[in-house]
Amino acid sequence: MLDIGKDNNGGTVTNPANPKDLAGGTNQECENFIKKIGQNIKQTSQKSGKNMEDLQTQYKNPYGQNPFCIDLQKCSSLDDIIAGIRKYAGSQTDLSSTTIDRDIRRIKLMADKEQTFPIDFLNPNVEQWNYHMAWYKENKYNENTNENFYGLKERKEAFYLYLDACNIPKLFFPYNLPATPDNNPIEFPNPDIAYKMTKYNYFDDKDLNYYFQFTHLYNFIVGPRAPSEMAIMKVSDIDFDSNTIKFMQPKLHGKIRKIMLPEAFVNGKTRKSLKNYVDFHRTDFIDERYSEDYLFISPYSGKPYWHETNKKIAISRSANLGKSLNKTGKQVYAIYHPYMGRHFCATATLINRYKAKHHDAIESTRDFMGHKKTATTRRYTTFAEQYSIKYPYDWFSHILKGKEKCRGKYVKKLKQGINNVVLTKISSRSDSSPVQIRTGVTRSRVLYD
């Protein structure tokens, strides 16, 4: 039996008087679906038949009409609705611009006339809403694997933002989501796997290989909300003198996060460090027409993974960075995704605070990670306690310097005769001209381990 939703009095929502008026796609597909679920329809309350304008008229805010809310009688197109939602969400909610953009994309998808049950946001009713969600649940959602659960959840959130913007109580359009899946636990590679990811040969091309080794290392040590906070990072945000970096957090309305990093990662001369990357490797991929001051640029196009003014381009480019990290990371860790670097960093930071007997380990880790709530940081306490038993050392030093030395078994990494090597400037892969010598600079070959 397919439940298409309950009204406020507990009755099942009825068929609309003319179901074809709600249909997009093919009429046959719509009729087949309504026929399938229509056998289980019971009598409903009178409220379900009311359209949006009726509800706007019926519901009077005792404190007066909010000037930021949408007046549907003055809207003539979906664009008018979207403009009103942006105005309302930007001034009356604490939603980030990324979340607002996501909800707008969902609203556009829900209004698409090519699908079986689109929603007419100029004049929807509760039957229309319930048929739309019922069709999506029947055709997209898998209750055994919980696949596309978040598709349902995001549609509901987007529609409820629309209701808020129209000053209509959500109780008129109820929808009960399936049980929240418990298939998204915190997972991340252990220090040995993370170390391997920073040394693994992903490509035959030496420059491209170094690039992705370093981006994974950065992800583990800095713990950004990948990929957006990596894409937005600039070289000018690094203070090499104080070993600190700062960057904007799009999820927190552009709030600046400033943190101190290990000296070896910021200024290390014989390791993969920010200093070495900026001075000797980032230049291999720069296209002066596009690259600007961004720290991470595409090794294929020379363009940054962010755009200052066009959010659509910025989202698309940062997604490409995430896909690249995801694809390379899976070569080492089959279930890897870029956000695991943040989980690794939070756990490693908490372990270090505990080992140092920091009086406010959780609060200081929260500030370092930029968590909005302390409860978010507390999720990592169990992992920190368990992992610190099996891996009782500094995880950051481990992936920076190598497991042998980090574990106290000193292994000399530099063999006699190769400690001081004149570094040659790596030419562009497309450049067939002879390599030029950059004089006066010495570095160890261990950089390419």
GULOMAR-557582 format. One record per residue (C-alpha): residue number from 0; residue in one letter; y, z, x. Coordinates in nm, 2 decimals. Each point is the difference from the previous one (the first is absolute). Example, Ala and Ser with C-alpha at 12.3 -4.5 7.8 and 13.67 -1.06 7.14 Angstrom:
REM GULOMAR-557582
0	A	-0.45	0.78	1.23
1	S	0.34	-0.07	0.14
END
This chain:
REM GULOMAR-557582
0	M	0.00	0.00	0.00
1	L	0.34	-0.09	0.13
2	D	0.27	0.25	-0.07
3	I	0.34	-0.16	-0.01
4	G	0.20	0.32	-0.03
5	K	0.09	0.28	-0.24
6	D	0.32	0.05	-0.19
7	N	0.18	0.33	-0.03
8	N	-0.22	0.12	-0.29
9	G	-0.32	-0.07	0.18
10	G	-0.09	-0.32	-0.19
11	T	-0.11	-0.31	0.18
12	V	0.27	-0.27	0.01
13	T	-0.04	-0.27	-0.26
14	N	-0.01	-0.38	0.03
15	P	0.35	-0.16	-0.03
16	A	0.06	-0.19	-0.31
17	N	0.01	-0.33	0.19
18	P	-0.19	0.04	0.33
19	K	0.08	-0.35	0.12
20	D	0.36	0.09	0.03
21	L	-0.09	0.24	0.28
22	A	-0.21	-0.26	0.20
23	G	0.07	-0.20	0.30
24	G	-0.26	-0.21	0.19
25	T	-0.23	-0.17	-0.25
26	N	-0.02	0.09	-0.36
27	Q	-0.38	-0.01	0.01
28	E	-0.01	0.26	0.28
29	C	0.24	0.23	-0.19
30	E	-0.20	-0.04	-0.33
31	N	-0.33	0.08	0.18
32	F	0.14	0.31	0.15
33	I	0.15	0.13	-0.33
34	K	-0.32	-0.08	-0.18
35	K	-0.20	0.20	0.26
36	I	0.21	0.31	-0.03
37	G	0.10	-0.04	-0.37
38	Q	-0.33	0.13	-0.13
39	N	0.09	0.35	0.12
40	I	0.36	0.02	-0.13
41	K	0.09	0.28	-0.23
42	Q	0.30	0.08	-0.22
43	T	0.31	0.09	0.21
44	S	0.32	0.18	-0.07
45	Q	0.31	-0.17	-0.11
46	K	0.17	0.05	0.33
47	S	-0.21	-0.26	0.18
48	G	0.15	-0.29	-0.20
49	K	0.35	0.07	0.10
50	N	0.16	-0.23	0.25
51	M	0.24	0.10	0.29
52	E	0.33	-0.05	-0.18
53	D	-0.13	0.21	-0.30
54	L	-0.09	0.28	0.24
55	Q	0.34	-0.03	0.18
56	T	0.17	0.04	-0.34
57	Q	-0.23	0.28	-0.11
58	Y	0.02	0.21	0.32
59	K	0.35	0.15	0.04
60	N	0.07	0.20	0.31
61	P	0.17	0.32	-0.12
62	Y	0.22	-0.01	0.32
63	G	0.11	-0.36	-0.07
64	Q	-0.10	-0.34	0.14
65	N	-0.05	-0.02	0.37
66	P	0.24	-0.27	0.13
67	F	-0.26	-0.10	0.26
68	C	-0.27	-0.07	-0.26
69	I	-0.08	-0.35	-0.12
70	D	0.13	-0.12	-0.34
71	L	-0.26	-0.25	-0.11
72	Q	0.22	-0.15	-0.26
73	K	0.23	-0.12	0.28
74	C	-0.29	-0.15	0.21
75	S	-0.09	-0.37	-0.04
76	S	-0.25	-0.04	0.29
77	L	-0.25	0.18	0.23
78	D	0.26	-0.03	0.27
79	D	0.24	0.22	-0.20
80	I	-0.28	0.25	-0.05
81	I	-0.07	0.01	0.38
82	A	0.36	0.04	0.09
83	G	0.03	0.29	-0.24
84	I	-0.32	0.16	0.14
85	R	0.14	-0.03	0.36
86	K	0.33	0.16	-0.11
87	Y	-0.17	0.28	-0.18
88	A	-0.26	0.07	0.27
89	G	0.25	-0.01	0.28
90	S	0.23	0.25	-0.16
91	Q	-0.21	0.22	-0.23
92	T	-0.33	0.04	0.20
93	D	-0.10	0.10	0.36
94	L	-0.22	-0.30	0.03
95	S	0.02	-0.19	0.34
96	S	0.11	-0.36	0.00
97	T	-0.36	-0.10	0.10
98	T	-0.14	0.17	-0.31
99	I	0.26	-0.15	-0.22
100	D	-0.07	-0.35	0.14
101	R	-0.38	0.06	-0.05
102	D	0.06	0.10	-0.37
103	I	0.22	-0.31	-0.05
104	R	-0.28	-0.22	0.13
105	R	-0.24	0.16	-0.24
106	I	0.23	-0.05	-0.29
107	K	0.03	-0.37	0.09
108	L	-0.38	-0.03	0.02
109	M	-0.04	0.17	-0.34
110	A	0.26	-0.24	-0.15
111	D	-0.17	-0.31	0.14
112	K	-0.09	-0.23	-0.29
113	E	-0.30	-0.15	0.18
114	Q	-0.21	0.31	-0.05
115	T	-0.19	0.08	-0.31
116	F	0.21	0.29	-0.13
117	P	0.36	-0.01	0.15
118	I	0.26	0.25	-0.11
119	D	0.32	-0.11	-0.15
120	F	0.24	0.26	0.15
121	L	0.28	-0.11	-0.23
122	N	-0.20	0.12	-0.30
123	P	-0.34	0.15	0.08
124	N	-0.21	0.22	-0.23
125	V	-0.28	0.25	0.06
126	E	-0.28	-0.24	-0.10
127	Q	0.13	-0.25	0.25
128	W	0.01	0.27	0.27
129	N	-0.35	0.12	-0.08
130	Y	-0.15	-0.35	-0.01
131	H	0.15	-0.08	0.33
132	M	-0.14	0.31	0.17
133	A	-0.34	-0.03	-0.18
134	W	-0.04	-0.36	0.12
135	Y	0.09	0.09	0.36
136	K	-0.24	0.29	0.00
137	E	-0.28	-0.21	-0.15
138	N	0.04	-0.30	0.24
139	K	0.14	0.16	0.32
140	Y	-0.11	0.36	0.02
141	N	-0.34	0.10	0.12
142	E	-0.09	0.35	-0.12
143	N	-0.29	0.03	0.25
144	T	0.21	-0.07	0.31
145	N	0.34	0.08	-0.14
146	E	0.12	-0.34	0.12
147	N	0.35	-0.08	-0.13
148	F	0.06	0.35	-0.13
149	Y	0.33	0.00	0.17
150	G	0.08	-0.34	-0.17
151	L	-0.03	0.19	-0.33
152	K	0.20	0.30	0.13
153	E	0.29	-0.22	0.13
154	R	0.02	-0.19	-0.32
155	K	0.03	0.32	-0.19
156	E	0.26	0.14	0.24
157	A	0.21	-0.32	-0.02
158	F	-0.01	-0.01	-0.38
159	Y	0.10	0.37	-0.02
160	L	0.29	-0.07	0.23
161	Y	0.10	-0.27	-0.25
162	L	-0.03	0.25	-0.29
163	D	0.22	0.25	0.18
164	A	0.26	-0.26	0.07
165	C	0.00	-0.09	-0.37
166	N	0.04	0.37	-0.09
167	I	-0.33	0.00	-0.20
168	P	-0.25	0.29	0.02
169	K	-0.32	-0.09	0.18
170	L	-0.20	0.18	-0.28
171	F	0.05	-0.31	-0.22
172	F	-0.20	-0.21	0.25
173	P	-0.29	0.22	0.12
174	Y	-0.27	-0.12	0.24
175	N	-0.27	0.21	0.16
176	L	-0.11	-0.12	0.34
177	P	-0.36	0.03	0.11
178	A	-0.08	0.29	0.23
179	T	0.18	-0.02	0.33
180	P	-0.24	-0.13	0.26
181	D	-0.11	0.23	0.28
182	N	-0.07	-0.29	0.23
183	N	0.31	0.02	0.21
184	P	-0.06	0.29	0.23
185	I	0.20	0.05	0.33
186	E	-0.19	-0.19	0.26
187	F	0.10	-0.10	0.36
188	P	-0.17	-0.08	0.33
189	N	-0.09	0.28	0.23
190	P	0.17	0.02	0.34
191	D	-0.27	-0.20	0.18
192	I	0.02	-0.29	-0.25
193	A	0.38	0.02	0.01
194	Y	-0.01	-0.02	0.38
195	K	-0.23	-0.30	-0.02
196	M	0.25	-0.17	-0.24
197	T	0.27	0.02	0.26
198	K	-0.22	-0.16	0.27
199	Y	-0.21	-0.25	-0.21
200	N	0.02	-0.37	0.08
201	Y	0.10	-0.15	-0.33
202	F	0.10	-0.34	0.14
203	D	-0.06	-0.21	0.31
204	D	0.37	-0.03	0.04
205	K	0.11	0.28	0.23
206	D	0.36	0.03	-0.15
207	L	-0.12	0.00	-0.36
208	N	-0.27	0.24	0.08
209	Y	0.24	0.25	0.15
210	Y	0.24	-0.04	-0.29
211	F	-0.26	0.12	-0.26
212	Q	-0.13	0.27	0.23
213	F	0.35	0.14	0.03
214	T	0.07	-0.02	-0.38
215	H	-0.31	0.20	-0.07
216	L	0.09	0.26	0.26
217	Y	0.35	0.02	-0.15
218	N	-0.15	0.05	-0.34
219	F	-0.22	0.29	0.12
220	I	0.27	0.19	0.20
221	V	0.30	-0.05	-0.23
222	G	-0.18	0.01	-0.33
223	P	0.24	-0.23	-0.20
224	R	-0.05	-0.10	-0.36
225	A	-0.15	-0.33	0.10
226	P	0.09	-0.27	-0.02
227	S	0.36	0.04	-0.13
228	E	0.12	0.27	0.24
229	M	-0.14	-0.20	0.29
230	A	0.16	-0.32	-0.12
231	I	0.34	0.16	-0.03
232	M	0.00	0.17	0.34
233	K	0.26	-0.12	0.26
234	V	0.02	0.02	0.38
235	S	0.34	0.17	-0.03
236	D	-0.17	0.28	-0.20
237	I	-0.18	0.12	0.31
238	D	0.17	0.25	0.23
239	F	-0.19	-0.03	0.33
240	D	0.19	0.28	0.16
241	S	-0.10	0.27	-0.26
242	N	-0.34	-0.16	-0.09
243	T	0.10	-0.02	-0.37
244	I	0.00	-0.27	-0.26
245	K	0.16	-0.03	-0.34
246	F	-0.07	-0.23	-0.28
247	M	0.08	-0.05	-0.37
248	Q	-0.26	0.10	-0.26
249	P	0.01	-0.25	-0.29
250	K	-0.22	0.22	-0.21
251	L	0.25	0.29	0.02
252	H	0.31	-0.21	-0.10
253	G	0.08	-0.08	0.36
254	K	-0.01	0.35	0.14
255	I	0.00	0.01	0.38
256	R	-0.30	0.15	0.18
257	K	0.06	0.10	0.36
258	I	-0.29	0.13	0.21
259	M	-0.08	0.08	0.37
260	L	-0.29	-0.18	0.15
261	P	-0.21	0.05	0.32
262	E	0.17	-0.09	0.32
263	A	-0.30	-0.21	0.10
264	F	0.03	-0.21	-0.31
265	V	0.38	-0.05	0.01
266	N	0.06	-0.05	0.38
267	G	-0.35	-0.02	0.16
268	K	-0.01	-0.25	0.29
269	T	-0.37	-0.05	0.02
270	R	-0.10	0.02	-0.36
271	K	0.08	-0.19	-0.32
272	S	0.34	0.15	-0.07
273	L	0.30	-0.09	-0.21
274	K	0.19	-0.06	0.33
275	N	-0.26	-0.24	0.13
276	Y	-0.03	-0.18	-0.33
277	V	0.37	-0.05	-0.04
278	D	0.07	-0.11	0.35
279	F	-0.30	-0.21	0.08
280	H	-0.20	-0.10	-0.31
281	R	0.23	-0.03	-0.30
282	T	0.19	-0.27	0.19
283	D	-0.31	-0.22	-0.01
284	F	0.04	-0.06	-0.37
285	I	0.38	0.01	-0.06
286	D	0.17	-0.29	-0.17
287	E	0.37	0.07	0.05
288	R	0.08	-0.18	-0.32
289	Y	-0.18	0.26	-0.21
290	S	-0.13	0.30	0.19
291	E	0.32	0.21	0.01
292	D	-0.06	0.36	0.11
293	Y	-0.33	0.07	-0.19
294	L	-0.27	0.17	0.20
295	F	-0.29	-0.19	-0.15
296	I	0.03	-0.37	-0.05
297	S	-0.27	-0.25	-0.09
298	P	-0.18	-0.12	0.31
299	Y	-0.06	-0.33	-0.19
300	S	0.35	-0.09	-0.13
301	G	0.24	0.23	0.20
302	K	0.15	0.12	-0.33
303	P	0.03	0.37	-0.08
304	Y	-0.22	0.16	-0.27
305	W	0.31	0.11	-0.19
306	H	0.31	-0.15	-0.16
307	E	0.32	0.19	-0.04
308	T	0.13	-0.16	-0.32
309	N	-0.29	-0.17	-0.18
310	K	-0.25	0.26	-0.13
311	K	-0.25	-0.26	-0.11
312	I	-0.02	-0.15	0.35
313	A	-0.01	0.35	0.15
314	I	-0.30	0.10	-0.22
315	S	-0.18	-0.32	0.08
316	R	0.05	0.02	0.38
317	S	-0.09	0.37	0.02
318	A	-0.32	-0.08	-0.20
319	N	-0.09	-0.26	0.27
320	L	0.03	0.28	0.26
321	G	-0.23	0.22	-0.20
322	K	-0.25	-0.29	-0.04
323	S	-0.01	-0.06	0.37
324	L	-0.05	0.37	0.08
325	N	-0.27	0.02	-0.27
326	K	-0.19	-0.31	0.13
327	T	0.00	0.11	0.37
328	G	-0.07	0.36	-0.08
329	K	-0.31	-0.09	-0.19
330	Q	-0.15	-0.16	0.31
331	V	-0.04	0.35	0.13
332	Y	-0.01	0.22	-0.31
333	A	-0.15	-0.18	-0.30
334	I	0.19	0.20	-0.27
335	Y	0.33	0.01	0.19
336	H	0.34	-0.05	-0.17
337	P	0.34	0.05	0.16
338	Y	0.08	0.32	-0.19
339	M	-0.29	0.17	0.19
340	G	0.24	0.02	0.30
341	R	0.22	0.24	-0.20
342	H	-0.30	0.21	-0.10
343	F	-0.11	0.02	0.37
344	C	0.35	0.09	0.11
345	A	0.04	0.28	-0.26
346	T	-0.34	0.15	0.09
347	A	0.06	-0.02	0.37
348	T	0.35	0.16	-0.03
349	L	-0.14	0.28	-0.21
350	I	-0.28	0.07	0.25
351	N	0.26	0.02	0.28
352	R	0.21	0.24	-0.20
353	Y	-0.30	0.22	-0.06
354	K	-0.11	0.00	0.36
355	A	0.36	0.09	0.11
356	K	-0.01	0.28	-0.26
357	H	0.31	-0.13	-0.16
358	H	0.14	0.25	-0.25
359	D	0.07	-0.27	-0.27
360	A	-0.26	-0.27	0.09
361	I	-0.01	-0.15	-0.35
362	E	0.38	-0.01	-0.05
363	S	0.07	-0.15	0.34
364	T	-0.27	-0.26	-0.05
365	R	0.15	-0.08	-0.34
366	D	0.34	-0.06	0.17
367	F	-0.16	-0.21	0.27
368	M	-0.18	-0.22	-0.24
369	G	0.28	-0.03	-0.25
370	H	-0.20	0.13	-0.29
371	K	0.20	0.07	-0.31
372	K	-0.22	0.29	-0.11
373	T	-0.18	0.27	0.20
374	A	-0.30	-0.05	-0.22
375	T	-0.04	-0.35	0.15
376	T	-0.03	0.16	0.34
377	R	-0.24	0.26	-0.11
378	R	-0.26	-0.26	-0.08
379	Y	-0.05	-0.05	0.37
380	T	-0.08	0.37	0.08
381	T	-0.37	-0.04	-0.07
382	F	-0.02	-0.30	0.22
383	A	0.19	0.17	0.27
384	E	-0.24	0.30	-0.01
385	Q	-0.31	-0.21	0.00
386	Y	0.10	-0.27	0.25
387	S	0.14	0.26	0.25
388	I	-0.35	0.13	0.05
389	K	-0.15	-0.33	0.10
390	Y	0.31	-0.14	0.17
391	P	0.17	0.30	0.15
392	Y	0.27	-0.17	0.20
393	D	0.33	-0.18	-0.04
394	W	-0.08	-0.32	-0.19
395	F	0.32	-0.17	0.11
396	S	-0.07	0.06	0.37
397	H	-0.35	-0.13	-0.07
398	I	0.10	-0.34	-0.13
399	L	0.28	-0.03	0.26
400	K	-0.18	0.10	0.32
401	G	-0.37	-0.05	-0.06
402	K	-0.27	0.23	-0.11
403	E	-0.14	0.10	0.34
404	K	0.33	0.15	0.14
405	C	0.10	0.14	-0.34
406	R	-0.33	0.20	-0.02
407	G	0.05	0.16	0.34
408	K	-0.25	-0.22	0.19
409	Y	0.25	-0.15	0.24
410	V	-0.08	-0.37	0.07
411	K	0.23	-0.18	0.23
412	K	0.12	-0.30	-0.19
413	L	0.18	-0.18	0.27
414	K	-0.21	-0.14	0.29
415	Q	0.15	-0.01	0.34
416	G	0.19	-0.32	0.07
417	I	0.11	-0.08	-0.36
418	N	0.23	0.29	-0.08
419	N	0.32	-0.19	0.08
420	V	-0.01	-0.36	-0.11
421	V	0.30	-0.22	-0.03
422	L	0.02	-0.08	-0.37
423	T	0.04	-0.37	-0.10
424	K	0.20	-0.09	-0.30
425	I	-0.24	-0.13	-0.26
426	S	0.11	-0.33	-0.12
427	S	-0.02	-0.13	-0.35
428	R	-0.34	-0.13	-0.10
429	S	0.15	-0.33	-0.09
430	D	0.18	-0.03	0.34
431	S	-0.20	-0.18	0.26
432	S	0.26	0.06	0.28
433	P	-0.09	0.22	0.30
434	V	0.01	0.37	-0.05
435	Q	0.31	0.15	0.16
436	I	0.00	0.33	0.20
437	R	0.20	0.29	-0.13
438	T	0.08	0.17	0.32
439	G	0.06	0.37	0.05
440	V	-0.23	0.11	-0.28
441	T	-0.34	0.17	0.06
442	R	-0.26	0.09	-0.26
443	S	-0.36	0.07	0.00
444	R	-0.27	-0.24	-0.13
445	V	-0.14	0.29	-0.20
446	L	0.26	-0.10	-0.26
447	Y	-0.24	-0.27	-0.12
448	D	-0.31	0.21	-0.02
END
